[in-house]
Amino acid sequence: MADGDARLRAMLNDASRPDAVRDAALAAEQAYKPHQWTPEQEAELVERVHGTEREWIDRMIAEQNERQRRS
């Protein structure tokens, strides 16, 4: 993730960009600071992206069964 942060900082330092674009990039950087998330916020994001643990396990089992069926 550090590479992404460095790349974003380099883009922010690009003075040739219009102020509106630079301001939007700065606002995005300020809003996205995963190292400052609480465990509850991180768990909520994981659940929104991947579903509950039970749903995830069910998907993994279904995928494994499908792979075995194909082989």
N, C-alpha and C positions, 0 to 999 in steps of 0.2 A: 504494500500500500504506500510505502514511502516514495516509490517511483512516481506514483500518481500524484502525490502531494507536491513533489518537486516539479513535475511537469506543469501542474496548475499554477504554482508560484511563478514559473518562467513565463507562462502566458499572462499572468497578472502584471508582471514587470514590463511587458511589451508596451512601451509608451506610444507606439504608432497607432494603437487601436483607439476608436472613438470612446469618449467618456462613458456613454451609455452601455457599451459592451463591457468595458472595464468594470463599471459599477455592478453590472449584473454578475460578472464572474466573481467579484469580491463578495457579493451577497451570497452566492452559491457556496463559496469556500467557508464563509462564516456559518452557514446553515448546516453544512455537512462536516461534522467533527465526530466520527464514530468513537474515537478514544474518550469522548466525554459522555457517551450514552450510558444510561443506567442499565443494569442487567434486565430490568423489566422492559425497557424500550427495545433492547436488543432481542429479547424473547418475542416481543410483539412483532417485530419486523420479520424474524425467522418464521413465525407462524403464518404471517400474511404471505410470505413468499413460498414456503414449503408446505404449509398446512400443519396440522398437529402431528405429534410424533407417531401416533397410531396410523394416521393417513400415510405418512412417509413410509412406515414399515410395510403397510399394505401394498404401496406402490412398488417398493423394492422386491417384495415377495412375488408380485405379479410379473415384474420384469424378469426375475430369475426363472420363474416358471415358463415364461415365453421363450427365453433363451434355451432352456433345456428341451422344450418342445421342438424347437427348430433344429437342434443338433441331433 
